[in-house]
């Protein structure tokens, strides 16, 4: 029972982090319309990379399958919060390339 609650809390943290990131992303896409496609491609690549890394972390994190969702969501939330800070720091189309690293 309590593991399910921890999984739900971790999932909610990720959802909140993702919503915050999407809000920042939408503002940046509007502000940097000239490089919107590059920006969207960069973001899509980042999300794919995040999900792959977090899945690997969750798969290797525990023998107990019931904690996998919590490990996955916690990893995704942490990475997403870092990405949001990165996105906030992007001021021009030139700085998008830097954020792809």
N, C-alpha and C positions, 0 to 999 in steps of 0.2 A: 504493500500500500504506500509506504512512505517513499519508495523509489519512484513510483508513478508520479507522486506529487513533485519530487525533485526534477523529474523529466519534464513535467509540465511547466515548472518555474523556469527552467533553462530554456525551454522552447519559447516561452513568453519573452524572456530577455532577448533572445535572438530576433523575434518578430519586432520588438520595440527598436532594437538597434538597426534592423533592416529598414524600418519605416523612417527613422531619423536619417539614415544614409540616403534613401530615395528622395527625401525632401531636399537635402543639400544638393544631390545630383541634379534634380529638376531645375533648381536655381542656377547651377553652374551651366547646364545645357542651354538655358535661356540666355545667360550672359555671354556664353562663348559659342554663339550660333555658327560662326564660321567653321568651327572644327567639330561640330556636333557628331558627325559620323565617326571620326577618329576617337572622340571621347566615348561614344557608345560602344565601339569595338573594344577599347581599352577596358571599360567597365565589365563587359561581357567576359573578356579573357580573365580579368581579375576574379570574377565570381566563380568561373569554372575552376580556376586554380585554388581558390579558397575552399570550395566544396570538395575537391579532390584531396587536398591536404588534410582537411578536417575528417573526411571519411577514413583516411589512412590512420589518423590519430585515434579515431573511435574504434576502428577495427583492431588496432594494436594495443589499445588502452586497457582492456580488461577481458578476462575470460567470461565474465558474467554479462550475458547479452542484455540483461535488463538495464544496465547502466550505459549502454552504447548511445541511446538517444540523448542522454544528458551530456555525455562527452562531446558528441557531435554538435549539439546546440551551443554548448559553452564555447567550444572552439570557434564556431561560426560567429557568435556574438562578439567575442574578443577581436577576431579579425575584422569584422564589420565596423566596430568602433574605431579601430586603427585606420581603416579605409576612409571613414567619415572625416577624421582629422586630416588625412591626406587630401581629400577632395576639397575641404575648406581652404587648404593652403594653395590650391591651384588658382592662379591669377590670370593666366593667359594660355593661349593655345600651345605655346612652346613648353609650358610646364606640364602638359599632359603626357608628353613623351617620357619625362622624368618619372611620372607617377606609375608608368607601366612596369618599371623594374621590379 
